[in-house]
Amino acid sequence: MAQYVETKETNILSNVKKGLIKSVLGLQHLIAMFGATVLVPIITGLDPSVALFSAGIGTLIFHLCTKGKVPVFLGSSFAFIPVIGAVATQYGDLRYAQGGMFVAGLVYVVVSFIIKKIGVSKIRNILPAQVVGPMIIVIGVNLIPTALDMAGVNSFIAGEAGSGKALIIAIITLGLALSIKRFTKGFISQLAIIIAVIVGYTLSLVLGQVDVTAIQNASFIAIPKFTLPKFDAGAIMIVVPVILAVFMEHIGDITTNGTIVGKNFIEDPGLNRTLLGDGLATMTASLIGGPANTTYGENTGVLAITKNYDPSILRLTAVFAIILSFIDKFGAAIRTIPSSVMGGISIMLFSMIALVGVNTIKNEGVKFNIKNIIVMITIIFIGLSGLFMPKAIGISITETVSISGLSLSALVGVALNIVLTKIFK
């Protein structure tokens, strides 16, 4: 009997320890996604708390649709920013943009059923490693300038006052995260991001880089400002075409996530299920006043760094996001994390994504023949054109929507690979 009680107590302690570890890892994912998720509503005029709530609910919906197999977090989509702004300007009411996003999500759902009908194998045939690898590189490299700007590099070059402190904080944060990953193992190694953020935030407080007024003024509990959508054919036509730009981004993100985890999520649970989850999440967000959802590269970067691929941790992060949407004090505290701290972390996260693309090409044994070289160079050139040209190479769909960057490079890469495969048989 005594042995039974001891065993039971040991199991309880073990479960508590596992729960605490998962909670800390979940908070780390929360920090990684937080800045971008609330930035979209801040730019567009939507409510940040609603964005957090819809991101959490959307992530849980996604995991339900994908049988809980894909370690993905869904946050606010940057691709919809210009069309939300266009609708707001033309109609003077963001609820019409919500209606447009609802229909965009519905189209995603319809496409998911089409893919289920024609089969995932046909999708995989047009997405070999020489196409997917460069796509992943484009995703990572295109995000790095944003991280550098957050870290204060551009401000420092421009000679702005106080930029030196910000850059030092970013460098220390980045250096600490890299050092923890390089010189530690096990659980401590998995906490590299959250430890670096805490140290960076503390240093920022000491150097006077944090304004705590928002924390002091925030209430403890606040209900997000939920709003219902309005529907108008004109607003829908402005918003819906953006799905042409985000479809290939979705494939790239899911492929990147699968590559990091070491599984083929395009086949299992299937691209149709990931698209269904993304579409339903966006529809749900639009019904309550949140921005469209999308899979987040920031959290995929955390997976690459921590090597912990447990999907339940992302679901726990989703629950934290939902709770956080009602806790104004904590939300205010997170929002006061300086961009320099998040910039330092983001440099590491986004670089890891780009390296995954390189490893995809290497590990899949892509032959460097003339056909594959042309395909890979074309994808990278078009995808990164916005970094070295005045304007990214693109195709205008409407006055406010164009296909460029990753979306265009992926479409061109897929088509070019099919054509060249037939020519170089």
Secondary structure in CASP SS format (residue, H / E / C, confidence):
PFRMAT SS
TARGET T0000
AUTHOR 0000-0000-0000
METHOD secondary structure of the structure
MODEL  1
M C 1.00
A H 1.00
Q H 1.00
Y H 1.00
V H 1.00
E H 1.00
T H 1.00
K H 1.00
E H 1.00
T H 1.00
N H 1.00
I H 1.00
L H 1.00
S H 1.00
N H 1.00
V H 1.00
K H 1.00
K H 1.00
G H 1.00
L H 1.00
I H 1.00
K H 1.00
S H 1.00
V H 1.00
L H 1.00
G H 1.00
L H 1.00
Q H 1.00
H H 1.00
L H 1.00
I H 1.00
A H 1.00
M H 1.00
F H 1.00
G H 1.00
A H 1.00
T H 1.00
V H 1.00
L H 1.00
V H 1.00
P H 1.00
I H 1.00
I H 1.00
T H 1.00
G C 1.00
L C 1.00
D C 1.00
P H 1.00
S H 1.00
V H 1.00
A H 1.00
L H 1.00
F H 1.00
S H 1.00
A H 1.00
G H 1.00
I H 1.00
G H 1.00
T H 1.00
L H 1.00
I H 1.00
F H 1.00
H H 1.00
L H 1.00
C H 1.00
T C 1.00
K C 1.00
G C 1.00
K C 1.00
V C 1.00
P C 1.00
V C 1.00
F C 1.00
L E 1.00
G E 1.00
S E 1.00
S C 1.00
F H 1.00
A H 1.00
F H 1.00
I H 1.00
P H 1.00
V H 1.00
I H 1.00
G H 1.00
A H 1.00
V H 1.00
A H 1.00
T H 1.00
Q H 1.00
Y H 1.00
G C 1.00
D C 1.00
L H 1.00
R H 1.00
Y H 1.00
A H 1.00
Q H 1.00
G H 1.00
G H 1.00
M H 1.00
F H 1.00
V H 1.00
A H 1.00
G H 1.00
L H 1.00
V H 1.00
Y H 1.00
V H 1.00
V H 1.00
V H 1.00
S H 1.00
F H 1.00
I H 1.00
I H 1.00
K H 1.00
K H 1.00
I H 1.00
G C 1.00
V H 1.00
S H 1.00
K H 1.00
I H 1.00
R H 1.00
N H 1.00
I C 1.00
L C 1.00
P C 1.00
A H 1.00
Q H 1.00
V H 1.00
V H 1.00
G H 1.00
P H 1.00
M H 1.00
I H 1.00
I H 1.00
V H 1.00
I H 1.00
G H 1.00
V H 1.00
N H 1.00
L H 1.00
I H 1.00
P H 1.00
T H 1.00
A H 1.00
L H 1.00
D H 1.00
M H 1.00
A H 1.00
G C 1.00
V H 1.00
N H 1.00
S H 1.00
F H 1.00
I H 1.00
A C 1.00
G C 1.00
E C 1.00
A C 1.00
G C 1.00
S H 1.00
G H 1.00
K H 1.00
A H 1.00
L H 1.00
I H 1.00
I H 1.00
A H 1.00
I H 1.00
I H 1.00
T H 1.00
L H 1.00
G H 1.00
L H 1.00
A H 1.00
L H 1.00
S H 1.00
I H 1.00
K H 1.00
R H 1.00
F H 1.00
T C 1.00
K C 1.00
G H 1.00
F H 1.00
I H 1.00
S H 1.00
Q H 1.00
L C 1.00
A H 1.00
I H 1.00
I H 1.00
I H 1.00
A H 1.00
V H 1.00
I H 1.00
V H 1.00
G H 1.00
Y H 1.00
T H 1.00
L H 1.00
S H 1.00
L H 1.00
V H 1.00
L C 1.00
G C 1.00
Q C 1.00
V C 1.00
D C 1.00
V C 1.00
T H 1.00
A H 1.00
I H 1.00
Q H 1.00
N H 1.00
A C 1.00
S C 1.00
F C 1.00
I E 1.00
A C 1.00
I C 1.00
P C 1.00
K C 1.00
F C 1.00
T C 1.00
L C 1.00
P C 1.00
K C 1.00
F C 1.00
D C 1.00
A H 1.00
G H 1.00
A H 1.00
I H 1.00
M H 1.00
I H 1.00
V H 1.00
V H 1.00
P H 1.00
V H 1.00
I H 1.00
L H 1.00
A H 1.00
V H 1.00
F H 1.00
M H 1.00
E H 1.00
H H 1.00
I H 1.00
G H 1.00
D H 1.00
I H 1.00
T H 1.00
T H 1.00
N H 1.00
G H 1.00
T H 1.00
I H 1.00
V H 1.00
G C 1.00
K C 1.00
N C 1.00
F C 1.00
I H 1.00
E H 1.00
D H 1.00
P H 1.00
G H 1.00
L H 1.00
N H 1.00
R H 1.00
T H 1.00
L H 1.00
L H 1.00
G H 1.00
D H 1.00
G H 1.00
L H 1.00
A H 1.00
T H 1.00
M H 1.00
T H 1.00
A H 1.00
S H 1.00
L H 1.00
I H 1.00
G C 1.00
G C 1.00
P C 1.00
A C 1.00
N E 1.00
T E 1.00
T E 1.00
Y C 1.00
G H 1.00
E H 1.00
N H 1.00
T H 1.00
G H 1.00
V H 1.00
L H 1.00
A H 1.00
I H 1.00
T H 1.00
K C 1.00
N C 1.00
Y C 1.00
D C 1.00
P H 1.00
S H 1.00
I H 1.00
L H 1.00
R H 1.00
L H 1.00
T H 1.00
A H 1.00
V H 1.00
F H 1.00
A H 1.00
I H 1.00
I H 1.00
L H 1.00
S C 1.00
F C 1.00
I E 1.00
D H 1.00
K H 1.00
F H 1.00
G H 1.00
A H 1.00
A H 1.00
I H 1.00
R H 1.00
T C 1.00
I C 1.00
P C 1.00
S H 1.00
S H 1.00
V H 1.00
M H 1.00
G H 1.00
G H 1.00
I H 1.00
S H 1.00
I H 1.00
M H 1.00
L H 1.00
F H 1.00
S H 1.00
M H 1.00
I H 1.00
A H 1.00
L H 1.00
V H 1.00
G H 1.00
V H 1.00
N H 1.00
T H 1.00
I H 1.00
K H 1.00
N H 1.00
E C 1.00
G C 1.00
V C 1.00
K C 1.00
F C 1.00
N C 1.00
I H 1.00
K H 1.00
N H 1.00
I H 1.00
I H 1.00
V H 1.00
M H 1.00
I H 1.00
T H 1.00
I H 1.00
I H 1.00
F H 1.00
I H 1.00
G H 1.00
L C 1.00
S H 1.00
G H 1.00
L H 1.00
F H 1.00
M C 1.00
P C 1.00
K C 1.00
A C 1.00
I C 1.00
G E 1.00
I E 1.00
S E 1.00
I C 1.00
T C 1.00
E C 1.00
T C 1.00
V C 1.00
S E 1.00
I E 1.00
S E 1.00
G H 1.00
L H 1.00
S H 1.00
L H 1.00
S H 1.00
A H 1.00
L H 1.00
V H 1.00
G H 1.00
V H 1.00
A H 1.00
L H 1.00
N H 1.00
I H 1.00
V H 1.00
L H 1.00
T H 1.00
K H 1.00
I H 1.00
F C 1.00
K C 1.00
END
